[in-house]
Amino acid sequence: MALLLGSLLPLQTVRAQQPAETLTLEYALQLARDHNPDYLAAANDMRLADWNVRAAYGDLLPGASISGSMNYQAAGEQRFGVITGSDLGIGTTTDYYASSYGINLNYSLSGASLFAPSRERAARRATSATIRSARAALERDVTVQYLAVRRAQDAVALAEQELTRATENARLAAARVAVGAAIPLEQTQAEVERGRAEVGLLTARNDLRTQLLVLGQVIGRPLPENVTLATEFEVQDVAWDLETLLEMARGSNPDILAARANLSSAEAGVRMARSAYFPTLNMSAGWSGFAREAGNTSLLIEQARGQMQSAREQCERDNLISAGLPTPLPGTPRDCSQFVLTPQQEAAIRRDNDVFPFGFSREPFSAQLTISLPIFNGFDRERQVAQARIAQDDAAHRQRAEELRIRTNVERALLNLRTAREAVALEERNRELADQQLALERERYRVGVASFVELQEAETLKARADRDYLVALYTFHENLTALEAAVGRPLRVNPGEG
């Protein structure tokens, strides 16, 4: 049975006259997945979960770093606390340019880093399940609101139909009053009923616009007022048994799957906490170098000459002392003329000073290996393990609670759906009887056998039957949507596209 009432021709006529955008349920769901901000915010968590997994695997790889620095020190007298360079005989120093580099490799292995990848993979599965649950909730909300808009559209069609009947009744009453077959009060009553029908149509159209606004909010983007919802839904037999639906729910319901994934993540957290009892291995290796260049080479040469002069004077003193001894000192007298700074040595000083910024002098290679075994840390490890176990127990309780909730939802939705299916059949029969009764009373009123009050009663009965049928029809589809949400998979016969 088609969702739209076949007899509601005025609304279909209006749609045919005004070109409108078409929105199917499938397209509405796709738009919601692409634009609903709450769902997109939840889906973003997957990117962080992916990076957490990559980072966990990255912790199993060695780390490497390269560092470099450049420094400048102006010329002047150095100070060492309250002592100056002059006090130490250093005097004024020249300006210096310095640079250095360092290459370091390090590797750390612990129980936490070993178990981190499995924990992060479990956390990613839990995040993925939570996103699927959010997606299912979004699709349920869109479907429910899509049905609400279709219901409002059919309510507008009913209001238009009632207005048409009220107009026809007013015409009949006016004709009977004109020939003297009825009193003017009947015409007045007919006009009042027509006015009420106009108010009902105005209210129905306003409700339709309101429901369209809500549907746009759920989808995540505004919808045009002339949008046409093209998907039609069929009332189908309820042929499923409870155990089959419960089995489907245990394997498909996204909330149950999310609860299981959270329990798996909590179990991985327990293994992670226990790894605090494992030893930790740390290894490091490094290479480094430096370069230091004086800004004033002449000062270096003068210092070298002063050192040569001091060496020559010391040599002459040694020779003089040795000559005055009964037995000369070994190696004396020495040739003191050799302590003279030669041009070649001066050139070597200039050449060796020209090292900034990349003429590095390499430091010796260094490496270190450390193994540590935790003994006691103030019960912190025990607290972490207990906390992880409590989280695991909580996750298990939440999973069981979720399974009980879904079981209740499946049973309740199935009972409601079966009741709604029977109600649709009953209300359809009532609508047909009311339609026949209205046709009969209108004909009786036209020929003067029935009063206008009887015609009004038939009109009221028809309007109530139409509305009750509409309520039963959409209650069926709402309960079917609830059952699909509880089971976690589609159950509806493929909706038809208008």
C-alpha positions as CSV (number, residue, x, y, z in Angstrom):
1,M,0.0,0.0,0.0
2,A,1.5,3.3,-1.0
3,L,2.3,5.8,1.7
4,L,0.7,8.7,-0.1
5,L,-3.1,8.5,-0.3
6,G,-4.1,7.9,-3.8
7,S,-7.2,10.1,-3.4
8,L,-5.3,13.2,-2.4
9,L,-5.2,14.7,-5.9
10,P,-5.0,18.4,-5.1
11,L,-1.5,18.2,-3.6
12,Q,-0.3,16.2,-6.6
13,T,-1.8,18.8,-8.9
14,V,0.1,21.6,-7.2
15,R,3.3,19.6,-7.4
16,A,2.8,19.1,-11.1
17,Q,2.3,22.8,-11.6
18,Q,5.4,23.9,-9.7
19,P,8.8,22.5,-10.7
20,A,10.5,21.4,-7.5
21,E,13.8,19.8,-6.4
22,T,13.6,16.1,-5.7
23,L,15.0,14.6,-2.6
24,T,15.0,10.8,-2.1
25,L,15.7,9.2,1.2
26,E,19.0,7.7,0.0
27,Y,20.2,11.2,-1.2
28,A,19.1,12.7,2.1
29,L,21.1,10.1,4.0
30,Q,24.1,10.9,1.8
31,L,23.8,14.6,2.4
32,A,23.6,14.1,6.1
33,R,26.7,12.0,6.1
34,D,28.5,14.7,4.2
35,H,27.1,17.8,6.0
36,N,25.8,17.0,9.5
37,P,28.3,18.8,11.8
38,D,27.8,16.5,14.8
39,Y,28.5,13.4,12.8
40,L,31.5,15.0,11.0
41,A,32.9,16.0,14.4
42,A,32.6,12.4,15.6
43,A,34.1,11.0,12.4
44,N,37.1,13.3,12.8
45,D,38.2,11.2,15.8
46,M,39.3,8.4,13.3
47,R,42.1,10.6,12.0
48,L,43.5,10.9,15.5
49,A,43.1,7.2,16.2
50,D,45.1,6.5,13.0
51,W,47.9,8.7,14.1
52,N,48.0,7.2,17.5
53,V,48.6,3.8,15.9
54,R,51.4,5.2,13.7
55,A,52.9,6.8,16.7
56,A,52.8,3.6,18.7
57,Y,54.7,1.8,16.0
58,G,57.1,4.7,15.7
59,D,58.0,4.3,19.3
60,L,59.5,0.9,18.4
61,L,62.0,2.6,16.0
62,P,65.2,4.3,17.0
63,G,65.2,8.1,17.3
64,A,67.7,10.4,15.6
65,S,68.5,14.1,16.0
66,I,70.9,16.6,14.5
67,S,71.9,19.8,16.3
68,G,74.1,22.7,15.4
69,S,75.0,26.0,16.9
70,M,77.0,29.2,16.1
71,N,78.4,31.6,18.6
72,Y,80.2,34.9,18.7
73,Q,82.2,36.4,21.5
74,A,83.5,40.0,21.3
75,A,87.0,41.0,22.2
76,G,87.6,42.2,25.8
77,E,88.8,41.2,29.2
78,Q,87.3,37.9,30.5
79,R,86.0,37.6,34.0
80,F,85.8,34.5,36.2
81,G,83.6,35.6,39.1
82,V,85.5,38.4,40.8
83,I,88.8,37.5,39.1
84,T,89.7,39.2,35.8
85,G,91.8,37.9,33.0
86,S,94.5,40.4,33.9
87,D,94.7,38.8,37.4
88,L,95.5,35.5,35.8
89,G,97.9,36.9,33.3
90,I,95.5,36.4,30.3
91,G,94.9,40.0,29.5
92,T,92.6,41.1,26.8
93,T,91.3,38.4,24.4
94,T,90.3,38.8,20.7
95,D,86.9,38.2,19.4
96,Y,85.9,34.6,18.5
97,Y,83.6,32.8,16.2
98,A,82.5,29.3,17.1
99,S,80.3,26.6,15.7
100,S,79.5,23.0,16.6
101,Y,77.4,20.1,15.5
102,G,76.0,16.9,17.1
103,I,74.5,13.7,15.7
104,N,72.6,11.6,18.2
105,L,70.9,8.2,17.9
106,N,68.8,6.8,20.7
107,Y,66.7,3.7,21.2
108,S,64.4,2.9,24.1
109,L,62.5,-0.4,24.5
110,S,60.1,-1.1,27.4
111,G,57.0,-3.1,28.1
112,A,54.8,0.0,27.5
113,S,56.3,0.5,24.0
114,L,55.9,-3.2,23.2
115,F,52.2,-3.3,24.1
116,A,51.3,0.2,22.8
117,P,50.6,-0.8,19.2
118,S,48.0,-3.5,20.2
119,R,46.4,-1.1,22.6
120,E,46.1,1.7,20.0
121,R,44.8,-0.7,17.4
122,A,42.1,-1.8,19.9
123,A,41.4,1.9,20.6
124,R,41.1,2.6,16.9
125,R,38.6,-0.3,16.5
126,A,36.6,1.2,19.3
127,T,36.7,4.6,17.7
128,S,35.6,3.1,14.4
129,A,32.7,1.3,16.1
130,T,31.7,4.5,17.9
131,I,31.6,6.4,14.5
132,R,29.5,3.6,13.0
133,S,27.1,4.0,15.9
134,A,26.9,7.7,15.4
135,R,26.3,7.1,11.7
136,A,23.5,4.7,12.5
137,A,21.9,7.2,14.9
138,L,22.2,9.9,12.2
139,E,20.5,7.7,9.6
140,R,17.7,6.9,12.0
141,D,17.1,10.6,12.8
142,V,17.1,11.5,9.1
143,T,14.7,8.6,8.3
144,V,12.3,9.6,11.1
145,Q,12.4,13.3,10.1
146,Y,11.9,12.3,6.4
147,L,8.8,10.4,7.4
148,A,7.7,13.4,9.5
149,V,7.9,15.6,6.4
150,R,6.0,13.0,4.3
151,R,3.4,12.9,7.1
152,A,3.1,16.7,7.0
153,Q,2.8,16.6,3.2
154,D,-0.1,14.1,3.5
155,A,-1.7,16.2,6.2
156,V,-1.7,19.1,3.8
157,A,-3.3,16.9,1.2
158,L,-6.0,15.9,3.7
159,A,-6.6,19.5,4.6
160,E,-6.9,20.4,0.9
161,Q,-9.4,17.5,0.5
162,E,-11.4,18.7,3.5
163,L,-11.4,22.2,2.1
164,T,-12.7,20.9,-1.2
165,R,-15.5,19.0,0.5
166,A,-16.4,21.9,2.7
167,T,-16.6,24.1,-0.4
168,E,-18.8,21.6,-2.1
169,N,-21.0,21.4,1.0
170,A,-21.3,25.2,1.1
171,R,-22.3,25.2,-2.6
172,L,-25.0,22.5,-1.9
173,A,-26.3,24.4,1.1
174,A,-26.4,27.7,-0.9
175,A,-28.3,25.9,-3.7
176,R,-30.9,24.5,-1.3
177,V,-31.4,27.8,0.4
178,A,-31.8,29.5,-3.0
179,V,-34.8,27.2,-3.8
180,G,-36.2,27.4,-0.4
181,A,-35.4,23.8,0.6
182,A,-33.2,24.8,3.5
183,I,-33.1,27.6,6.0
184,P,-30.3,30.2,5.7
185,L,-28.7,28.9,8.9
186,E,-27.5,25.8,7.0
187,Q,-25.7,28.0,4.5
188,T,-24.1,29.9,7.4
189,Q,-23.0,26.7,9.1
190,A,-21.5,25.5,5.8
191,E,-19.5,28.7,5.4
192,V,-18.2,28.3,9.0
193,E,-17.1,24.8,8.2
194,R,-15.4,26.0,5.1
195,G,-13.6,28.7,7.1
196,R,-12.5,26.0,9.6
197,A,-11.2,24.0,6.7
198,E,-9.2,27.0,5.5
199,V,-7.6,27.4,8.9
200,G,-6.8,23.7,9.0
201,L,-5.1,23.9,5.6
202,L,-3.1,27.0,6.8
203,T,-2.0,25.2,9.9
204,A,-1.0,22.0,7.9
205,R,1.1,24.0,5.5
206,N,2.9,25.8,8.3
207,D,3.6,22.5,10.0
208,L,5.0,21.2,6.7
209,R,7.4,24.1,6.4
210,T,8.4,23.6,10.0
211,Q,9.2,19.9,9.4
212,L,11.2,20.8,6.4
213,L,13.3,23.2,8.5
214,V,14.0,20.4,11.0
215,L,14.9,18.0,8.2
216,G,17.4,20.5,6.9
217,Q,18.8,20.9,10.3
218,V,19.2,17.1,10.7
219,I,20.8,16.8,7.2
220,G,23.1,19.7,7.9
221,R,22.0,22.1,5.2
222,P,18.9,24.1,4.5
223,L,16.3,22.7,2.1
224,P,14.2,24.8,-0.4
225,E,10.6,25.2,0.4
226,N,9.5,23.5,-2.9
227,V,11.5,20.4,-2.3
228,T,9.7,17.2,-3.3
229,L,10.3,14.0,-1.2
230,A,10.3,11.3,-3.8
231,T,10.7,8.2,-1.8
232,E,7.6,6.2,-1.0
233,F,7.3,3.5,1.6
234,E,5.3,0.4,1.5
235,V,3.3,-1.2,4.3
236,Q,4.7,-4.7,4.5
237,D,3.8,-7.8,6.5
238,V,5.7,-8.4,9.7
239,A,7.2,-11.8,9.0
240,W,10.2,-11.8,11.3
241,D,10.4,-13.8,14.5
242,L,12.0,-12.5,17.7
243,E,15.0,-14.9,17.8
244,T,16.0,-14.2,14.3
245,L,15.9,-10.4,15.0
246,L,17.9,-10.8,18.2
247,E,20.6,-12.8,16.4
248,M,20.8,-10.1,13.7
249,A,21.1,-7.5,16.5
250,R,23.9,-9.3,18.2
251,G,25.9,-9.3,15.0
252,S,24.9,-6.0,13.4
253,N,23.8,-3.4,16.0
254,P,26.5,-0.7,16.0
255,D,26.0,0.1,19.7
256,I,26.7,-3.5,20.7
257,L,29.7,-3.6,18.3
258,A,31.0,-0.4,19.9
259,A,30.6,-1.9,23.4
260,R,32.5,-5.0,22.4
261,A,35.3,-2.8,20.8
262,N,35.5,-0.7,24.0
263,L,35.8,-3.9,26.1
264,S,38.7,-5.1,23.8
265,S,40.4,-1.7,24.2
266,A,40.0,-2.0,28.0
267,E,41.6,-5.5,27.9
268,A,44.5,-4.1,25.9
269,G,44.8,-1.4,28.6
270,V,45.2,-4.0,31.3
271,R,48.1,-5.6,29.3
272,M,49.6,-2.2,28.9
273,A,49.5,-1.5,32.6
274,R,51.1,-4.9,33.5
275,S,54.0,-4.0,31.2
276,A,55.2,-1.6,33.9
277,Y,56.8,-4.6,35.6
278,F,59.1,-5.3,32.5
279,P,62.7,-3.9,32.3
280,T,63.6,-0.9,30.2
281,L,66.4,-0.8,27.7
282,N,68.0,2.5,26.6
283,M,70.8,2.8,24.0
284,S,72.4,6.0,22.7
285,A,75.2,6.9,20.4
286,G,76.6,10.3,19.2
287,W,79.1,12.1,17.1
288,S,80.0,15.8,17.6
289,G,82.5,18.4,16.5
290,F,83.4,22.0,17.0
291,A,85.2,24.9,15.2
292,R,86.6,28.1,16.9
293,E,88.1,30.9,14.9
294,A,89.7,34.1,16.4
295,G,88.6,37.3,14.7
296,N,92.1,38.9,15.1
297,T,94.9,36.6,13.7
298,S,97.6,39.1,14.6
299,L,96.9,38.7,18.3
300,L,97.4,34.9,17.9
301,I,100.7,35.5,16.2
302,E,101.8,37.9,19.0
303,Q,100.8,35.3,21.6
304,A,102.8,32.7,19.8
305,R,105.8,35.0,19.6
306,G,105.5,35.7,23.3
307,Q,105.5,32.0,24.0
308,M,108.6,31.6,21.9
309,Q,110.3,34.5,23.7
310,S,109.5,32.9,27.0
311,A,110.9,29.5,25.8
312,R,114.1,31.1,24.6
313,E,114.6,33.0,27.9
314,Q,114.0,29.8,29.8
315,C,116.5,28.0,27.6
316,E,119.2,30.7,28.2
317,R,118.6,30.5,32.0
318,D,118.9,26.7,31.9
319,N,122.2,27.0,30.0
320,L,123.5,29.6,32.5
321,I,122.6,27.5,35.5
322,S,124.1,24.4,33.9
323,A,127.4,26.2,33.2
324,G,127.8,27.1,36.9
325,L,127.4,23.6,38.1
326,P,130.3,21.1,38.6
327,T,128.4,18.7,36.4
328,P,126.4,20.2,33.6
329,L,122.8,19.3,33.3
330,P,121.9,16.6,30.8
331,G,121.2,18.1,27.3
332,T,122.9,21.4,28.0
333,P,123.9,23.6,26.7
334,R,121.0,23.8,24.3
335,D,120.7,25.9,21.1
336,C,118.3,28.7,22.2
337,S,118.2,30.3,18.8
338,Q,115.6,27.7,17.6
339,F,112.9,29.4,19.7
340,V,112.0,31.9,17.0
341,L,108.6,32.1,15.3
342,T,109.2,31.5,11.6
343,P,107.2,32.7,8.7
344,Q,106.1,29.2,8.0
345,Q,104.7,28.9,11.6
346,E,102.9,32.2,11.2
347,A,101.3,30.9,8.0
348,A,100.3,27.7,9.8
349,I,98.6,29.7,12.6
350,R,96.6,31.7,10.0
351,R,95.7,28.6,8.2
352,D,94.6,26.7,11.3
353,N,92.6,29.6,12.5
354,D,90.5,29.7,9.3
355,V,87.9,27.1,10.3
356,F,84.6,29.0,10.9
357,P,81.9,27.9,10.3
358,F,82.4,24.3,8.9
359,G,86.0,23.4,9.6
360,F,85.0,21.1,12.5
361,S,87.4,19.3,14.8
362,R,85.7,15.9,15.4
363,E,85.1,14.7,18.9
364,P,85.5,11.0,19.7
365,F,82.5,8.7,19.1
366,S,80.5,7.9,22.3
367,A,77.9,5.2,23.0
368,Q,75.9,4.2,26.0
369,L,73.7,1.2,27.0
370,T,71.4,1.2,30.1
371,I,69.1,-1.5,31.4
372,S,66.8,-0.7,34.3
373,L,64.5,-2.9,36.2
374,P,61.8,-1.3,38.4
375,I,61.7,-2.6,42.0
376,F,59.4,-0.3,43.9
377,N,57.8,3.0,43.0
378,G,55.3,3.6,45.8
379,F,52.6,1.2,44.5
380,D,52.1,3.4,41.4
381,R,52.3,0.3,39.1
382,E,49.8,-1.6,41.2
383,R,47.4,1.4,41.1
384,Q,47.7,1.6,37.3
385,V,47.0,-2.1,37.0
386,A,44.0,-1.9,39.3
387,Q,42.7,1.1,37.5
388,A,43.0,-0.7,34.1
389,R,41.2,-3.8,35.5
390,I,38.4,-1.6,36.9
391,A,38.0,0.0,33.5
392,Q,37.9,-3.5,31.9
393,D,35.1,-4.5,34.4
394,D,33.2,-1.3,33.7
395,A,33.4,-2.0,29.9
396,A,32.1,-5.5,30.4
397,H,29.2,-4.2,32.5
398,R,28.4,-1.6,29.8
399,Q,28.5,-4.3,27.1
400,R,26.0,-6.4,29.0
401,A,23.8,-3.4,29.7
402,E,23.9,-2.5,26.0
403,E,22.9,-6.1,25.1
404,L,20.0,-6.0,27.5
405,R,18.9,-2.6,26.2
406,I,19.0,-3.7,22.6
407,R,17.1,-6.9,23.4
408,T,14.4,-4.8,25.0
409,N,14.3,-2.4,22.1
410,V,14.0,-5.2,19.6
411,E,11.2,-6.9,21.5
412,R,9.3,-3.6,22.1
413,A,9.7,-2.4,18.5
414,L,8.5,-5.8,17.2
415,L,5.4,-5.7,19.4
416,N,4.7,-2.1,18.4
417,L,5.2,-2.9,14.7
418,R,2.8,-5.9,14.8
419,T,0.2,-3.7,16.6
420,A,0.7,-0.9,14.1
421,R,0.3,-3.3,11.1
422,E,-3.0,-4.4,12.5
423,A,-4.0,-0.8,13.2
424,V,-3.3,0.2,9.6
425,A,-5.6,-2.6,8.2
426,L,-8.4,-1.5,10.7
427,E,-8.0,2.2,10.0
428,E,-8.0,1.5,6.2
429,R,-11.3,-0.3,6.5
430,N,-12.7,2.5,8.7
431,R,-11.6,5.1,6.1
432,E,-13.4,3.2,3.4
433,L,-16.6,3.0,5.4
434,A,-16.4,6.6,6.4
435,D,-15.9,7.5,2.7
436,Q,-19.0,5.5,1.8
437,Q,-21.0,7.1,4.6
438,L,-20.0,10.6,3.5
439,A,-21.0,9.9,-0.1
440,L,-24.3,8.6,1.0
441,E,-25.1,11.5,3.4
442,R,-24.1,14.1,0.7
443,E,-26.5,12.5,-1.8
444,R,-29.2,12.3,0.9
445,Y,-28.7,16.0,1.7
446,R,-28.7,16.9,-2.0
447,V,-32.1,15.3,-2.5
448,G,-33.4,16.7,0.8
449,V,-33.7,13.5,2.8
450,A,-30.9,14.2,5.3
451,S,-30.3,17.4,7.3
452,F,-27.1,19.5,7.2
453,V,-26.3,18.2,10.7
454,E,-26.2,14.7,9.5
455,L,-23.9,15.8,6.6
456,Q,-21.6,17.5,9.1
457,E,-21.5,14.4,11.3
458,A,-20.5,12.4,8.2
459,E,-17.8,15.0,7.3
460,T,-16.4,14.8,10.9
461,L,-16.4,11.0,10.8
462,K,-14.6,11.1,7.4
463,A,-12.0,13.6,8.6
464,R,-11.3,11.6,11.8
465,A,-11.0,8.4,9.8
466,D,-8.5,10.0,7.4
467,R,-6.4,11.4,10.2
468,D,-6.5,8.1,12.2
469,Y,-5.4,6.2,9.1
470,L,-2.6,8.7,8.6
471,V,-1.5,8.3,12.2
472,A,-1.6,4.5,11.9
473,L,0.3,4.5,8.6
474,Y,3.2,6.6,9.9
475,T,3.2,4.9,13.3
476,F,3.9,1.7,11.4
477,H,6.8,3.2,9.5
478,E,8.2,4.9,12.6
479,N,8.1,1.5,14.5
480,L,9.7,-0.2,11.5
481,T,12.5,2.4,11.6
482,A,12.9,1.8,15.3
483,L,13.2,-1.9,14.7
484,E,15.8,-1.4,12.0
485,A,17.8,0.8,14.4
486,A,17.6,-1.8,17.1
487,V,18.6,-4.7,14.8
488,G,21.3,-2.6,13.1
489,R,20.4,-3.5,9.5
490,P,17.7,-2.6,6.9
491,L,14.5,-4.6,7.2
492,R,12.2,-2.5,5.0
493,V,11.3,-3.5,1.5
494,N,13.3,-1.3,-0.8
495,P,11.6,2.1,-0.7
496,G,10.2,3.1,-4.1
497,E,11.4,6.3,-5.8
498,G,8.6,8.5,-7.0
